[in-house]
Amino acid sequence: MRHEPETASRILIKRDKILVWLLAIAGIALGLSLLLFRIEFNSISTAIVAAVATCMASIAVALHSKMRTYSFATWVICFVMVGFLFPKLFLEWGPVPGLKSLPYLIQVAMFGMGAMLTFGDFERVLRTPGPIAVGFLFQFSCMPLVGWGVSKLLQLPPEIAVGVILVGCCPGGVASNVITYLAKGNVALSVTMTACTTLAAPIMTPLMMYLLADQRVPIDYLGMMWSIVMTVFIPVVAGLLCNAILTRCKLASKRTEGYLAMLSMLAICFVCGIIASNSVNEIRSAGFVLVLAVLLHNNLGYLLGYWGAKIARCNEADSRTIAIEVGLQNGGMAALLATTVIQKASAAVAPALFGPLMNVTGSLLAAWWSRNPGDRPDMPS
Protein backbone atom coordinates (compact mmCIF):
# COMPACT_ATOMS: atom_id res chain seq x y z
CA MET A 1 0.00 0.00 0.00
CA ARG A 2 1.42 3.35 -1.04
CA HIS A 3 1.73 6.17 1.43
CA GLU A 4 0.82 9.55 0.11
CA PRO A 5 3.81 11.89 -0.04
CA GLU A 6 3.92 14.42 2.74
CA THR A 7 2.53 17.75 1.73
CA ALA A 8 4.46 20.97 2.25
CA SER A 9 2.10 21.94 5.09
CA ARG A 10 2.80 18.69 6.97
CA ILE A 11 6.52 19.19 6.60
CA LEU A 12 6.11 22.74 7.87
CA ILE A 13 4.14 21.52 10.92
CA LYS A 14 6.79 18.90 11.71
CA ARG A 15 9.55 21.51 11.39
CA ASP A 16 7.67 23.89 13.69
CA LYS A 17 7.28 21.13 16.31
CA ILE A 18 11.02 20.44 16.22
CA LEU A 19 11.73 24.16 16.59
CA VAL A 20 9.37 24.38 19.59
CA TRP A 21 11.31 21.56 21.27
CA LEU A 22 14.57 23.34 20.45
CA LEU A 23 13.17 26.55 21.95
CA ALA A 24 12.07 24.72 25.11
CA ILE A 25 15.49 23.08 25.55
CA ALA A 26 17.21 26.41 24.98
CA GLY A 27 14.91 28.07 27.53
CA ILE A 28 15.63 25.44 30.20
CA ALA A 29 19.37 25.63 29.53
CA LEU A 30 19.28 29.42 29.69
CA GLY A 31 17.34 29.44 32.96
CA LEU A 32 19.64 26.93 34.66
CA SER A 33 22.82 28.62 33.43
CA LEU A 34 21.66 32.06 34.60
CA LEU A 35 20.78 30.58 38.01
CA LEU A 36 24.24 29.01 38.30
CA PHE A 37 25.85 32.17 36.96
CA ARG A 38 24.10 34.21 39.65
CA ILE A 39 25.50 32.01 42.44
CA GLU A 40 28.91 32.16 40.70
CA PHE A 41 29.16 28.43 40.08
CA ASN A 42 31.76 27.87 37.32
CA SER A 43 30.73 31.22 35.85
CA ILE A 44 32.69 31.00 32.56
CA SER A 45 31.13 27.68 31.54
CA THR A 46 27.65 28.74 32.58
CA ALA A 47 28.06 32.04 30.70
CA ILE A 48 28.97 30.13 27.53
CA VAL A 49 25.93 27.86 27.96
CA ALA A 50 23.70 30.92 28.48
CA ALA A 51 25.04 32.62 25.35
CA VAL A 52 24.65 29.47 23.21
CA ALA A 53 21.13 28.84 24.57
CA THR A 54 20.11 32.42 23.74
CA CYS A 55 21.42 32.04 20.18
CA MET A 56 19.59 28.70 19.81
CA ALA A 57 16.34 30.29 20.98
CA SER A 58 16.78 33.20 18.55
CA ILE A 59 17.37 30.82 15.62
CA ALA A 60 14.34 28.69 16.58
CA VAL A 61 12.06 31.75 16.73
CA ALA A 62 13.44 33.10 13.42
CA LEU A 63 12.72 29.82 11.59
CA HIS A 64 9.30 29.07 13.14
CA SER A 65 6.51 29.94 10.72
CA LYS A 66 4.25 31.59 13.34
CA MET A 67 6.82 33.03 15.76
CA ARG A 68 9.15 34.67 13.25
CA THR A 69 7.46 38.06 13.78
CA TYR A 70 9.25 38.08 17.15
CA SER A 71 12.59 37.33 15.51
CA PHE A 72 14.03 40.85 15.86
CA ALA A 73 13.04 40.98 19.54
CA THR A 74 14.77 37.68 20.27
CA TRP A 75 17.91 38.72 18.40
CA VAL A 76 18.01 41.99 20.38
CA ILE A 77 17.76 39.94 23.59
CA CYS A 78 20.47 37.61 22.26
CA PHE A 79 22.91 40.45 21.54
CA VAL A 80 22.16 42.11 24.90
CA MET A 81 22.71 38.81 26.71
CA VAL A 82 25.97 38.04 24.91
CA GLY A 83 27.15 41.62 25.45
CA PHE A 84 26.39 41.35 29.16
CA LEU A 85 28.08 37.95 29.58
CA PHE A 86 31.07 38.60 27.28
CA PRO A 87 31.63 42.38 27.10
CA LYS A 88 35.07 42.00 25.50
CA LEU A 89 33.44 40.65 22.34
CA PHE A 90 31.98 44.10 21.66
CA LEU A 91 34.35 46.42 23.52
CA GLU A 92 37.77 45.09 22.49
CA TRP A 93 37.41 42.99 19.34
CA GLY A 94 36.70 43.99 15.76
CA PRO A 95 38.13 46.63 13.38
CA VAL A 96 36.38 49.47 15.26
CA PRO A 97 35.81 48.09 18.78
CA GLY A 98 33.47 49.37 21.45
CA LEU A 99 31.77 52.72 21.65
CA LYS A 100 33.81 54.11 18.72
CA SER A 101 31.77 51.94 16.34
CA LEU A 102 28.37 53.28 17.50
CA PRO A 103 28.24 56.27 15.08
CA TYR A 104 29.09 54.02 12.13
CA LEU A 105 26.47 51.42 13.09
CA ILE A 106 23.83 54.13 13.48
CA GLN A 107 24.80 55.49 10.06
CA VAL A 108 24.33 52.01 8.56
CA ALA A 109 20.89 51.72 10.19
CA MET A 110 19.86 55.18 8.96
CA PHE A 111 21.10 54.44 5.42
CA GLY A 112 18.99 51.28 5.37
CA MET A 113 15.92 53.20 6.54
CA GLY A 114 16.51 55.98 4.01
CA ALA A 115 16.85 53.47 1.17
CA MET A 116 13.34 52.17 1.91
CA LEU A 117 11.81 55.65 1.59
CA THR A 118 11.22 58.13 -1.20
CA PHE A 119 11.26 61.91 -1.24
CA GLY A 120 7.51 61.69 -1.78
CA ASP A 121 7.11 60.06 1.66
CA PHE A 122 8.62 63.12 3.36
CA GLU A 123 6.60 65.45 1.16
CA ARG A 124 3.37 63.79 2.32
CA VAL A 125 4.45 64.04 5.98
CA LEU A 126 5.29 67.74 5.67
CA ARG A 127 1.95 68.44 3.94
CA THR A 128 0.18 67.23 7.13
CA PRO A 129 2.33 68.52 10.02
CA GLY A 130 -0.31 67.66 12.64
CA PRO A 131 1.20 64.28 13.68
CA ILE A 132 4.67 65.88 13.93
CA ALA A 133 3.31 68.54 16.29
CA VAL A 134 1.45 65.92 18.38
CA GLY A 135 4.55 63.73 18.67
CA PHE A 136 6.76 66.71 19.54
CA LEU A 137 4.36 67.84 22.28
CA PHE A 138 4.14 64.40 23.88
CA GLN A 139 7.90 63.81 23.57
CA PHE A 140 8.81 66.84 25.67
CA SER A 141 5.83 66.77 28.06
CA CYS A 142 4.81 63.17 28.78
CA MET A 143 8.26 61.60 29.12
CA PRO A 144 9.82 64.25 31.43
CA LEU A 145 6.68 64.31 33.60
CA VAL A 146 6.42 60.50 33.68
CA GLY A 147 10.10 60.31 34.69
CA TRP A 148 9.47 62.77 37.50
CA GLY A 149 6.28 60.95 38.57
CA VAL A 150 7.88 57.48 38.56
CA SER A 151 10.83 58.78 40.62
CA LYS A 152 8.43 60.23 43.20
CA LEU A 153 6.18 57.15 43.22
CA LEU A 154 9.06 54.70 43.80
CA GLN A 155 10.94 57.14 46.10
CA LEU A 156 14.19 56.81 44.18
CA PRO A 157 17.37 58.35 45.64
CA PRO A 158 17.92 61.93 44.34
CA GLU A 159 20.88 61.15 42.04
CA ILE A 160 19.14 58.09 40.54
CA ALA A 161 15.96 60.16 40.09
CA VAL A 162 17.96 62.79 38.17
CA GLY A 163 19.02 60.07 35.70
CA VAL A 164 15.44 58.84 35.20
CA ILE A 165 14.17 62.39 34.59
CA LEU A 166 17.12 63.08 32.27
CA VAL A 167 16.13 60.12 30.07
CA GLY A 168 12.64 61.60 29.77
CA CYS A 169 14.00 65.00 28.79
CA CYS A 170 16.08 63.66 25.88
CA PRO A 171 14.87 63.33 22.25
CA GLY A 172 13.79 60.11 20.54
CA GLY A 173 16.33 57.37 19.89
CA VAL A 174 17.53 56.35 16.44
CA ALA A 175 16.37 52.74 16.94
CA SER A 176 12.81 54.09 16.80
CA ASN A 177 13.04 54.33 13.00
CA VAL A 178 13.82 50.63 12.58
CA ILE A 179 11.21 49.59 15.15
CA THR A 180 8.60 51.82 13.44
CA TYR A 181 9.29 49.99 10.16
CA LEU A 182 8.78 46.61 11.86
CA ALA A 183 5.57 47.84 13.54
CA LYS A 184 4.14 48.87 10.13
CA GLY A 185 4.16 52.52 11.15
CA ASN A 186 5.00 55.66 9.18
CA VAL A 187 8.78 55.53 8.76
CA ALA A 188 9.01 58.95 7.10
CA LEU A 189 7.14 60.47 10.05
CA SER A 190 9.45 58.61 12.45
CA VAL A 191 12.62 59.93 10.77
CA THR A 192 11.16 63.46 10.66
CA MET A 193 10.15 63.35 14.33
CA THR A 194 13.55 62.02 15.41
CA ALA A 195 15.25 64.86 13.54
CA CYS A 196 12.87 67.53 14.91
CA THR A 197 13.08 66.45 18.56
CA THR A 198 16.86 66.08 18.34
CA LEU A 199 17.20 69.56 16.81
CA ALA A 200 15.06 70.97 19.63
CA ALA A 201 16.94 69.08 22.35
CA PRO A 202 19.55 71.82 23.01
CA ILE A 203 16.68 74.05 24.17
CA MET A 204 14.07 71.60 25.49
CA THR A 205 16.36 69.19 27.40
CA PRO A 206 18.01 71.87 29.60
CA LEU A 207 14.66 73.62 30.10
CA MET A 208 12.80 70.49 31.27
CA MET A 209 15.72 69.40 33.48
CA TYR A 210 15.76 72.82 35.13
CA LEU A 211 11.99 72.77 35.72
CA LEU A 212 11.70 69.19 36.98
CA ALA A 213 15.10 68.31 38.48
CA ASP A 214 16.55 71.74 39.27
CA GLN A 215 19.60 70.84 37.17
CA ARG A 216 21.32 73.22 34.79
CA VAL A 217 22.35 71.19 31.74
CA PRO A 218 24.42 73.17 29.25
CA ILE A 219 24.55 71.49 25.83
CA ASP A 220 26.93 72.08 22.94
CA TYR A 221 24.37 73.08 20.28
CA LEU A 222 26.82 73.15 17.36
CA GLY A 223 28.32 69.83 18.38
CA MET A 224 24.88 68.22 18.59
CA MET A 225 23.86 69.70 15.24
CA TRP A 226 26.97 68.28 13.60
CA SER A 227 26.31 64.88 15.20
CA ILE A 228 22.75 64.89 13.82
CA VAL A 229 23.96 65.83 10.35
CA MET A 230 26.58 63.06 10.31
CA THR A 231 24.59 60.22 11.91
CA VAL A 232 21.03 60.90 10.72
CA PHE A 233 20.72 63.46 7.91
CA ILE A 234 23.52 62.43 5.53
CA PRO A 235 22.90 58.63 5.78
CA VAL A 236 19.13 59.07 5.25
CA VAL A 237 19.68 61.35 2.22
CA ALA A 238 22.25 58.87 0.85
CA GLY A 239 19.70 56.08 1.26
CA LEU A 240 17.00 58.15 -0.48
CA LEU A 241 19.33 58.80 -3.41
CA CYS A 242 20.26 55.11 -3.56
CA ASN A 243 16.57 54.17 -3.67
CA ALA A 244 15.93 56.73 -6.42
CA ILE A 245 18.82 55.33 -8.51
CA LEU A 246 17.72 51.70 -7.99
CA THR A 247 14.12 52.61 -8.92
CA ARG A 248 15.25 54.45 -12.04
CA CYS A 249 17.39 51.47 -13.07
CA LYS A 250 14.44 49.16 -12.28
CA LEU A 251 16.52 47.27 -9.69
CA ALA A 252 14.37 48.07 -6.65
CA SER A 253 12.28 45.15 -5.39
CA LYS A 254 10.71 43.68 -2.27
CA ARG A 255 13.77 41.45 -1.92
CA THR A 256 16.08 44.47 -1.98
CA GLU A 257 13.92 46.17 0.66
CA GLY A 258 14.12 43.02 2.80
CA TYR A 259 17.92 42.98 2.61
CA LEU A 260 18.10 46.66 3.58
CA ALA A 261 15.74 46.07 6.51
CA MET A 262 17.90 43.16 7.68
CA LEU A 263 21.00 45.37 7.43
CA SER A 264 19.37 48.05 9.59
CA MET A 265 18.17 45.51 12.14
CA LEU A 266 21.60 43.88 12.35
CA ALA A 267 23.21 47.27 12.97
CA ILE A 268 20.71 48.01 15.78
CA CYS A 269 21.41 44.57 17.32
CA PHE A 270 25.12 45.40 17.45
CA VAL A 271 24.30 48.79 18.98
CA CYS A 272 22.30 47.02 21.71
CA GLY A 273 25.16 44.56 22.33
CA ILE A 274 27.70 47.37 22.65
CA ILE A 275 25.50 49.39 25.02
CA ALA A 276 24.94 46.30 27.19
CA SER A 277 28.69 45.53 27.19
CA ASN A 278 29.49 49.06 28.26
CA SER A 279 26.85 49.00 31.02
CA VAL A 280 27.65 45.66 32.71
CA ASN A 281 28.53 47.20 36.08
CA GLU A 282 25.49 49.49 36.05
CA ILE A 283 23.16 46.61 35.14
CA ARG A 284 24.66 44.39 37.86
CA SER A 285 24.25 47.11 40.49
CA ALA A 286 20.72 48.09 39.41
CA GLY A 287 18.15 46.86 41.86
CA PHE A 288 14.64 45.65 41.11
CA VAL A 289 13.18 49.08 41.90
CA LEU A 290 15.33 50.79 39.25
CA VAL A 291 14.47 48.14 36.64
CA LEU A 292 10.79 48.68 37.51
CA ALA A 293 11.23 52.46 37.18
CA VAL A 294 12.80 52.13 33.73
CA LEU A 295 10.13 49.69 32.49
CA LEU A 296 7.31 51.88 33.83
CA HIS A 297 8.83 54.98 32.23
CA ASN A 298 9.32 53.26 28.88
CA ASN A 299 5.94 51.50 28.66
CA LEU A 300 3.93 54.48 29.89
CA GLY A 301 5.59 56.42 27.06
CA TYR A 302 4.21 53.92 24.52
CA LEU A 303 0.76 54.01 26.12
CA LEU A 304 0.46 57.80 26.41
CA GLY A 305 1.95 58.37 22.95
CA TYR A 306 -0.45 55.96 21.26
CA TRP A 307 -3.66 57.06 22.96
CA GLY A 308 -2.64 60.71 22.87
CA ALA A 309 -2.26 60.39 19.11
CA LYS A 310 -5.64 58.63 18.88
CA ILE A 311 -7.30 61.43 20.85
CA ALA A 312 -5.65 63.89 18.44
CA ARG A 313 -7.38 61.91 15.63
CA CYS A 314 -4.23 60.49 14.03
CA ASN A 315 -4.59 57.36 11.92
CA GLU A 316 -3.35 53.94 13.08
CA ALA A 317 0.08 54.05 11.38
CA ASP A 318 0.82 57.55 12.71
CA SER A 319 -0.41 56.60 16.21
CA ARG A 320 1.97 53.64 16.31
CA THR A 321 4.80 55.85 15.11
CA ILE A 322 4.17 58.51 17.75
CA ALA A 323 3.92 55.84 20.48
CA ILE A 324 7.31 54.42 19.50
CA GLU A 325 8.91 57.86 19.15
CA VAL A 326 7.66 58.91 22.59
CA GLY A 327 8.53 55.62 24.34
CA LEU A 328 12.02 55.17 22.87
CA GLN A 329 14.45 57.78 24.17
CA ASN A 330 18.05 58.62 23.29
CA GLY A 331 19.60 56.76 26.21
CA GLY A 332 23.12 57.29 24.87
CA MET A 333 22.72 61.06 24.97
CA ALA A 334 21.29 60.86 28.51
CA ALA A 335 24.22 58.74 29.73
CA LEU A 336 26.69 61.15 28.12
CA LEU A 337 25.07 64.19 29.76
CA ALA A 338 24.92 62.42 33.13
CA THR A 339 28.65 61.69 33.14
CA THR A 340 30.06 64.78 31.42
CA VAL A 341 27.68 67.60 32.38
CA ILE A 342 25.90 66.59 35.58
CA GLN A 343 29.06 64.65 36.55
CA LYS A 344 27.28 62.11 38.74
CA ALA A 345 28.09 58.48 38.01
CA SER A 346 24.90 57.25 39.72
CA ALA A 347 22.81 59.49 37.43
CA ALA A 348 24.09 57.48 34.43
CA VAL A 349 22.76 54.15 35.76
CA ALA A 350 19.15 54.69 34.61
CA PRO A 351 20.16 55.80 31.06
CA ALA A 352 22.54 52.83 30.78
CA LEU A 353 19.74 50.47 31.78
CA PHE A 354 17.15 52.23 29.62
CA GLY A 355 19.06 51.59 26.37
CA PRO A 356 18.95 47.76 26.28
CA LEU A 357 15.50 47.48 27.91
CA MET A 358 13.77 49.92 25.55
CA ASN A 359 15.05 48.08 22.50
CA VAL A 360 13.73 44.78 23.88
CA THR A 361 10.29 46.20 24.75
CA GLY A 362 10.15 48.18 21.50
CA SER A 363 10.95 45.17 19.34
CA LEU A 364 8.36 43.05 21.20
CA LEU A 365 5.75 45.77 20.67
CA ALA A 366 6.69 46.00 16.98
CA ALA A 367 6.35 42.22 16.60
CA TRP A 368 2.87 42.32 18.14
CA TRP A 369 1.76 45.24 15.97
CA SER A 370 3.26 43.74 12.80
CA ARG A 371 0.56 41.08 12.81
CA ASN A 372 -1.97 43.79 11.87
CA PRO A 373 -1.56 46.34 9.07
CA GLY A 374 -0.68 49.82 10.31
CA ASP A 375 -2.03 51.76 7.35
CA ARG A 376 -5.74 51.51 8.17
CA PRO A 377 -7.09 55.06 8.48
CA ASP A 378 -9.58 53.99 11.13
CA MET A 379 -9.61 57.55 12.42
CA PRO A 380 -9.31 60.62 10.25
CA SER A 381 -5.93 62.28 10.35
CORWOGI-V458243 format. One record per run of one state. SS is the DSSP state (H for helix, E for strand, L for the rest). FROM is the first residue (numbers start at 1). TO is the last residue. Records with the same first field share a line. If there is no record, write none. Layout:
BEGIN
SS=FROM-TO  FROM-TO
END
This chain:
BEGIN
L=1-7  39-42  64-67  86-87  92-97  115-118  128-129  140-141  154-157  170-171  173-174  183-186  214-220  249-253  279-279  286-287  312-315  328-328  330-330  341-346  370-381
H=8-38  43-63  68-85  88-91  98-114  119-127  130-139  142-153  158-169  175-182  187-213  221-248  254-278  280-285  288-311  316-327  331-340  347-369
E=172-172  329-329
END
